[in-house]
Amino acid sequence: MAEIELREVPLFSEMDDNEVAGIRDIMDEMKFKAGQVIIREGETGDLFYVITEGRVEVIIRDADGSDIVLHEAGPGDFFGELSMLTNEPRSARIRATEDVTTLVLERDEFFAFLRTHTHAAIDVLVELGGRLRDNDRILRSMVSRNVNEMEEERMTLGQRVADKVA
């Protein structure tokens, strides 16, 4: 991925040429095979990944222990940012669905970069805030659906018939 192509990644899209070059200088390339788990839920991680080739699945477990694929990510998408920033355990599992090439940022190097590039730090905050908002919306819709499904399971036959008539 050429330096200017990093601008296609929403997290870096508002950075100027020097900031993009600076962030690219501290990134390393990592490759993963199809089927390989890149991140495990619950582990602590200090790496953040930008996909340059291939696709991954973002997977969480529900309360019953079943896997839920939240979404697929491909070139230009990124993952691992929350755990890298907060130093908290990973909240999802990331699995390559095909061979994947990524550019990787290490926590301490990224923080040092952001300390010296305040405009870039603001861009990162804005993008991550939007991503958190989107995730919140997804989780709220999942909780809403699960509550409705549980309520339907508790209904008697008469209640179901009355509900359909209404």
Salt bridges, closest charged atoms under 4 A:
ASP17 OD1 - ARG7 NH2 2.87
GLU19 OE1 - HIS119 ND1 3.59
GLU57 OE1 - ARG95 NH2 2.56
ASP67 OD1 - ARG61 NE 3.74
ASP67 OD2 - ARG93 NH2 2.67
GLU72 OE1 - ARG55 NE 3.07
GLU81 OE2 - ARG131 NE 3.30
ASP123 OD2 - HIS119 ND1 3.37
ASP134 OD1 - ARG133 NH2 3.97
ASP134 OD1 - ARG137 NH1 3.15
ASP136 OD2 - ARG140 NE 2.74
GLU151 OE1 - ARG154 NH1 3.84
